[in-house]
């Protein structure tokens, strides 16, 4: 089994090959069908930190279950999910900027120009932080093609 370090290194060094034999990845990163590890996407904006969501306050959106810490946050998301959902479907922003995808952790996050970006780890986030505008431009250019 690969360690996280081995996985991200291999993702960064291995080109993404588009092949009909490879199935497209889901539009939203969701472990066991739950988006962004069950973290309340709205709380990043309203509380300035990751907050665990609850199944009692959840919604299905883009094929994944999104959880929220309160009915108010659920209502905010329902009214405008694109305003709160992380960029690149919640996949690692740095990996997408490199032409790949990787999982994320709730603690490695940033809001840039009103958009939420998540990363694989805090270490990878430091790498992403070295050139945020450039990484966003490359990520935007690669998204959503990295899913195929």
N, C-alpha and C positions, 0 to 999 in steps of 0.2 A: 504494500500500500504506500502511496506517495505521501510525503509530508506536505503541508501547505506551501512551504518554501519551494520544494521540488515542483509542485503543481504550477505555481505562478511563474516560476522560471521557465518551465516547459511551455506554458501558454505564451509567454513573452517572446520566446525564441522560435516557436513553431508557427509557420504561416497557416492561416486558415484556408483550407482548400474547399472550393465550391464543387460539390459533386452530387449528382442525382442520387447516388447511393447513400448519402448522408441525409438524415432527416433534419428538417429545420428545427431549431430550438424554439421553445415557447417565447412569446413576446415579453413576458414578465418572469423575472427570476422568482421562483416559488418552491420552497422546500415543502414536500408533502402537500402541495396545493395552496400553501399559505405564503402570501407575498411578503417580502422583506422581513422574513423571520418573525412575523407577527407583530412587528413594531408599528406603532401609530405614526403614519406618515405626516399627519397634520401637526402632531406634537413637536416635530422638528422646527416648525414655523412658529407655533404658539407658545411653546415652553422652552425652546432652545436646547433640547436634549432628546435622546431617544427614550421613548416610554413604551412599555409593553402594552399591546392592545389586548382586547378581550373578545372571545367568540360571541359574547352577548351583544357586542356592538360591531357587527361585521357586515360586509357587502361583497358580492361577487362582481368583479370588474376585470375585463380582459383575461378571462379564464382562470383567475386566481381569487382566493379569499383574502380580503384586506380587513385587518382588525384595527380597532380604535379603542382608546382608553375611556371614551365618554360618548354619549349620544350626540353631544354638541359637535365633537370632532367628526363623527360619522356624517352628520348633516352637512358640515362644511365640505367634506370630501365628495359626498353625493352631489352637491350643488355644482362643483367644479373640480373633478378629479385631476384634470391636467395641471391645475395650479399646485397640487400637493404631491402627486405621484413622483417618485424619483425619475430622473432622466435615465434613458437607456433601459427602461423596464426594471430598474433596480439592480441591474448587473453592474459589475465593477467599472467605474468611469475610466480608470486608467487602462484597464484591459481593453475596453472598447476603443480608446484612443490609439491603442497598439494593434487594432484589427482582430481582437479576440474577445471572448467573454469569460467571466469568472464570477463566482459567488461573492457575496458581500457580508459584512458584519455591521450591526447597527451602530457601533461606536465610531466607525470610520466614515464620517459624513461632513458635508459642507453645503451651505447655501450660497450660490453665486448668481448674481443678477436675478434673484427671486426664484431660482430653480434648485432643487435638491439633487445632490450627487452623492452616491455611496461608493465605497471602495472595499476591496478584498480584506484589507487589514490597515491598521494605523501606519505600519511601515510603508505599505504601498501608497497610502494616502500622502505621506511625505514626498514620495516620488512624484505623485500627481500634482502636488502643490508647487513644485519647482517651476511649472509652466502651465498654470491653470488656463489662461486664454488659448494657448496653443493646443493643450489637451482637449479642451472643449471643441475647438474647431475641428481637430482630427476625429474626435468622437462623433460629432455631428455628421461629418463626412462618411464615417464608417457605419453609422446606424441607419437603418436596421439590417444592412447587408451582412453584418457579422453573424446574424442568426441562421443564415442558410449554409 
